[in-house]
């Protein structure tokens, strides 16, 4: 299976083909949606997209880490991380055809 990255341009092109908006309008729509998602996450809100999944910001506590090369201890500051939990619909779609294919 070849790995390919889906870009903003790919999303805009898909909107252009599916909805018939102009390419500029399609790009603006994709940007507006992504901006709304980013703003909600920056505020610490969950973003749930039905039949796709949930994005949420999690708080990680500070801790002491270790440099694997030198073994030296180093503090790791508290931080916020983004987590994604796919929906069952998405999980099922990703695994179509894999059952019994071993």
JOMO-V103846 format. One record per residue. N is the residue number from 0. RES is the residue in three letters. PSI is psi in whole degrees, 0 to 359 (none if undefined). OMEGA is omega as a letter, one per 20 degrees, with the letter a starting at -180 (999 if undefined). D_FIRST is the distance of its C-alpha to the first C-alpha in Angstrom with 1 decimal. Layout:
# JOMO-V103846
[[N	RES	PSI	OMEGA	D_FIRST] [N	RES	PSI	OMEGA	D_FIRST]]
This chain:
# JOMO-V103846
[[0	UNK	122	a	0.0] [1	UNK	139	r	3.8] [2	UNK	133	r	6.5] [3	UNK	143	r	9.5] [4	UNK	131	r	12.9] [5	UNK	125	a	15.0] [6	UNK	172	r	18.5] [7	UNK	321	r	22.0] [8	UNK	321	r	22.3] [9	UNK	316	r	19.3] [10	UNK	316	r	21.1] [11	UNK	319	r	24.3] [12	UNK	321	r	23.1] [13	UNK	319	r	21.9] [14	UNK	317	r	25.3] [15	UNK	312	a	27.1] [16	UNK	318	a	25.5] [17	UNK	320	a	26.0] [18	UNK	343	r	29.4] [19	UNK	14	r	31.0] [20	UNK	166	r	32.2] [21	UNK	163	r	32.7] [22	UNK	320	r	30.1] [23	UNK	316	r	32.4] [24	UNK	321	r	33.0] [25	UNK	316	r	29.3] [26	UNK	318	r	28.7] [27	UNK	320	r	31.8] [28	UNK	313	r	30.6] [29	UNK	315	r	27.3] [30	UNK	318	a	29.2] [31	UNK	318	r	31.8] [32	UNK	312	r	29.5] [33	UNK	323	r	27.7] [34	UNK	318	r	31.2] [35	UNK	317	r	32.5] [36	UNK	313	a	29.7] [37	UNK	318	r	30.3] [38	UNK	318	r	34.0] [39	UNK	317	r	33.9] [40	UNK	321	r	31.8] [41	UNK	330	r	34.3] [42	UNK	357	r	37.1] [43	UNK	13	a	35.5] [44	UNK	155	r	34.7] [45	UNK	148	r	31.9] [46	UNK	113	a	29.7] [47	UNK	124	r	28.6] [48	UNK	111	a	26.4] [49	UNK	136	r	26.9] [50	UNK	11	r	23.9] [51	UNK	298	r	21.7] [52	UNK	185	a	23.2] [53	UNK	130	r	25.9] [54	UNK	136	r	26.2] [55	UNK	152	r	29.1] [56	UNK	129	r	30.9] [57	UNK	145	r	31.9] [58	UNK	127	r	34.8] [59	UNK	133	r	34.3] [60	UNK	158	r	37.6] [61	UNK	152	r	38.7] [62	UNK	174	r	38.5] [63	UNK	125	r	39.1] [64	UNK	178	a	36.1] [65	UNK	132	r	36.0] [66	UNK	118	a	34.8] [67	UNK	336	a	32.7] [68	UNK	316	a	33.8] [69	UNK	342	a	37.5] [70	UNK	0	a	38.0] [71	UNK	136	r	40.0] [72	UNK	145	r	40.2] [73	UNK	139	r	39.4] [74	UNK	141	r	39.8] [75	UNK	119	a	36.8] [76	UNK	154	r	38.1] [77	UNK	149	a	37.6] [78	UNK	167	r	34.9] [79	UNK	137	r	33.0] [80	UNK	153	r	29.2] [81	UNK	130	r	26.9] [82	UNK	146	r	25.2] [83	UNK	130	r	22.8] [84	UNK	111	a	23.0] [85	UNK	152	r	20.7] [86	UNK	164	r	22.6] [87	UNK	326	r	22.3] [88	UNK	314	r	21.3] [89	UNK	317	r	18.2] [90	UNK	315	r	17.4] [91	UNK	319	a	17.9] [92	UNK	321	r	15.8] [93	UNK	329	a	12.8] [94	UNK	10	r	13.5] [95	UNK	135	r	14.3] [96	UNK	354	a	13.8] [97	UNK	335	a	13.2] [98	UNK	123	r	17.0] [99	UNK	8	a	18.2] [100	UNK	9	a	14.9] [101	UNK	none	999	15.7]]
